[in-house]
Amino acid sequence: MNPTFAPATKGAIPITILDSKGLDTWLKTQSQSVQSWVTANGFNGKLGACLTIPDDAGALSAVLFGWGDAAARSRGRFHFAKAATSLPAGAYYISAGLSEDELTESALAWLLSTYRFDRYKSGTPAKAHLIAPDGVDANLLEATAAGEFLTRDLINTPTNDMGPEVLEKAFHALAKAHDAKSSAIIGDDLLAQNFPMIHAVGRSSDQQPRLLDMVWGDADHTSVTLVGKGVCFDTGGLNLKPDSSMGIMKKDMGGAATVMGLAQIIMSLNLPVRLRVLVPAVENSISAGAMRPSDVLTSRKGLTVEVTNTDAEGRLVLADALALADEEKPDYLFCMATLTGAARVALGPDLAPYYTDDDSLSHSIGRAGRKVKDPCWRMPFWQPYEDMIEPDIADLDNAPTGGFGGSITAALFLRRFVENAAHFAHFDIYGWTPKAAPARPKGGAFLGARAILETLRQRIDA
């Protein structure tokens, strides 16, 4: 699926966007027949209302779209997506009614709303097409939508078709498409090359664990490393998950899918960075060789970890990958993972919580997220909780008891493996839209990545 704007077309249908106050002024400039049609159909500019207007021959000639008021718009985002999903086939353009930032958001909303996951059933292709509004960066928006579609597809695909082996193939295909270099360390080679925790988590699956590595761009440019959790399915290991929690664990590789989608955007836009992408790809399964509660593992960094719960496996595979990433001393290191239920309890499914000690970077992420409508919320690396992740017999505990601050303690755990990166942030994302919303169908979600992209564009260009 390739989300693109329509070329400028003669006969394209104008969409006029009107808030409740502007409707009366607009109506006064229209013919009596249009005024009567609008009144008869009860169009009042309510947010999301969409009205088609026929010409004298009955053919579609114009569209009105309601923009409501500021209070209504503040309760959501991507409102214009409703136009894309409700209008009949044809080419459309936005004729009036929005600011430059609103135009950009609305154009992206239209593109995102064309997504269909139809691998396993017949889909209905989008038939209404939008001409890129004047003043928006069409290339940026098309690349962004394409990256998001890749992430959604990867997450939505069930594990029988998206295990570690297939995720590796998708990873190499992405690298090949952009002339990047990619490699994989698989199975017992992980032990030989000192990635013991990735191996421990994934060794019980029929598909061997692996560490995927991609490098792209000029070595002289700002170095950006993305690390994504690639647990293709999480049974919880021997500390087995309940059925209610296991149902959508195909999304537990959402961090990997997100960094792959973000990497695609970065490479498509040819951003001036040296990009590295690391994905520990495993399945947390059960067999005679599965890691056990109370096992003590030695990480790549040399820190020992007591496994008090095998369902806290994501931070184990990420720790080895982050240690490798940190050895290069990158300028920017971002970690993306569907890591804890505690983050969902704190912020719900829409907000992407992130952790960083860097106030300047945090300010950039927050500002960028607001600009591109990818809301993020800073969480604390709360130093007093460090004691909670230190057990009696090892350096670290992968799942502290007590049930308090679960997202924070997971983030503190990961921070122990990052010392050299100039700027570091960890995102504890959900990776899933539980209920359909404008431009965001139920299923795999692209959280935090557009905020990171905009942060990099602002800071690298500065």
Beta strands, then each sheet from edge to edge (+ up, - down):
strand 1: 13-19
strand 2: 50-54
strand 3: 60-68
strand 4: 90-96
strand 5: 128-130
strand 6: 181-186
strand 7: 210-216
strand 8: 222-228
strand 9: 230-234
strand 10: 273-284
strand 11: 296-298
strand 12: 304-306
strand 13: 332-337
strand 14: 352-355
strand 15: 376-379
strand 16: 396-397
strand 17: 423-428
strand 18: 432-433
strand 19: 443-444
sheet 1: 2+ 3- 1- 4- 5-
sheet 2: 6+ 7- 10+ 8+ 13+ 17+ 14- 15-
sheet 3: 6+ 7- 10+ 9+
sheet 4: 11+ 12- 16-
sheet 5: 18+ 19-
end
